[in-house]
């Protein structure tokens, strides 16, 4: 079992004992998403920490999008609940890259691939994604790649 999954389960148990509703609800949802990912596909498998981070990143993104949708619909309470759940998930994710760090990583990937113009987006994304791994959203990375390639 991955260390991160074990930590989620331990923290869930602690939250339940402390009667922390928000944490309990959020960690249950996260563990369900992890277990669903484990049984997805043709064969059940044990997720690595990197796989668990990917699942948690996806769940955190869902919370951000839902919070925005609720806020736009004038439902502040639900939007805040989604933001609170997102904050709990963020505790289990690697620290996000700053704009400067992301810019440097993309510049390195461009130099590494020798890419130029719009046709270079694919190879640069392929080179930079493993280095970013859960520390920046795909849309943010893509926007920076396009900006630097002038696409």
TATA-V234741 format. One record per residue. N is the residue number from 1. RES is the residue in one small letter. SS is DSSP state (A for helix, B for strand, O for the rest). OMEGA is omega in whole degrees, 0 to 359 (none if undefined). Layout:
n = [N | N]
res = [RES | RES]
ss = [SS | SS]
omega = [OMEGA | OMEGA]
This chain:
n = [1 | 2 | 3 | 4 | 5 | 6 | 7 | 8 | 9 | 10 | 11 | 12 | 13 | 14 | 15 | 16 | 17 | 18 | 19 | 20 | 21 | 22 | 23 | 24 | 25 | 26 | 27 | 28 | 29 | 30 | 31 | 32 | 33 | 34 | 35 | 36 | 37 | 38 | 39 | 40 | 41 | 42 | 43 | 44 | 45 | 46 | 47 | 48 | 49 | 50 | 51 | 52 | 53 | 54 | 55 | 56 | 57 | 58 | 59 | 60 | 61 | 62 | 63 | 64 | 65 | 66 | 67 | 68 | 69 | 70 | 71 | 72 | 73 | 74 | 75 | 76 | 77 | 78 | 79 | 80 | 81 | 82 | 83 | 84 | 85 | 86 | 87 | 88 | 89 | 90 | 91 | 92 | 93 | 94 | 95 | 96 | 97 | 98 | 99 | 100 | 101 | 102 | 103 | 104 | 105 | 106 | 107 | 108 | 109 | 110 | 111 | 112 | 113 | 114 | 115 | 116 | 117 | 118 | 119 | 120 | 121 | 122 | 123 | 124 | 125 | 126 | 127 | 128 | 129 | 130 | 131 | 132 | 133 | 134 | 135 | 136 | 137 | 138 | 139 | 140 | 141 | 142 | 143 | 144 | 145 | 146 | 147 | 148 | 149 | 150 | 151]
res = [x | x | x | x | x | x | x | x | x | x | x | x | x | x | x | x | x | x | x | x | x | x | x | x | x | x | x | x | x | x | x | x | x | x | x | x | x | x | x | x | x | x | x | x | x | x | x | x | x | x | x | x | x | x | x | x | x | x | x | x | x | x | x | x | x | x | x | x | x | x | x | x | x | x | x | x | x | x | x | x | x | x | x | x | x | x | x | x | x | x | x | x | x | x | x | x | x | x | x | x | x | x | x | x | x | x | x | x | x | x | x | x | x | x | x | x | x | x | x | x | x | x | x | x | x | x | x | x | x | x | x | x | x | x | x | x | x | x | x | x | x | x | x | x | x | x | x | x | x | x | x]
ss = [O | O | A | A | A | A | A | A | A | A | A | A | A | A | A | A | A | O | O | O | A | A | A | A | A | A | A | A | A | A | A | A | A | A | A | A | A | A | A | O | O | O | O | O | O | O | O | O | A | A | A | A | A | A | A | A | A | A | A | A | A | A | A | A | A | A | A | A | A | A | A | A | O | O | O | A | A | A | A | A | A | A | A | A | A | A | A | A | A | A | O | O | O | O | O | O | O | O | A | A | A | A | A | A | A | A | A | A | A | A | A | A | A | O | O | O | O | A | A | A | A | A | A | A | A | A | A | A | A | A | A | A | O | O | O | O | O | A | A | A | A | A | A | A | A | A | A | A | A | O | O]
omega = [181 | 181 | 182 | 178 | 177 | 180 | 178 | 181 | 179 | 180 | 177 | 179 | 179 | 181 | 179 | 180 | 181 | 182 | 177 | 186 | 182 | 181 | 181 | 181 | 183 | 182 | 175 | 179 | 181 | 180 | 176 | 179 | 179 | 181 | 177 | 179 | 180 | 182 | 178 | 179 | 186 | 186 | 177 | 180 | 177 | 181 | 174 | 177 | 179 | 178 | 180 | 178 | 179 | 179 | 181 | 178 | 179 | 179 | 179 | 179 | 177 | 180 | 179 | 181 | 179 | 179 | 179 | 180 | 179 | 180 | 179 | 180 | 178 | 181 | 187 | 182 | 179 | 179 | 180 | 179 | 179 | 178 | 179 | 178 | 178 | 180 | 178 | 180 | 182 | 180 | 183 | 182 | 176 | 179 | 180 | 178 | 174 | 178 | 181 | 180 | 179 | 178 | 180 | 179 | 180 | 179 | 178 | 181 | 178 | 179 | 181 | 184 | 183 | 184 | 176 | 176 | 184 | 181 | 181 | 184 | 182 | 180 | 180 | 179 | 180 | 181 | 187 | 184 | 179 | 180 | 182 | 178 | 174 | 182 | 175 | 179 | 181 | 181 | 179 | 179 | 181 | 180 | 180 | 178 | 181 | 180 | 183 | 179 | 180 | 182 | none]
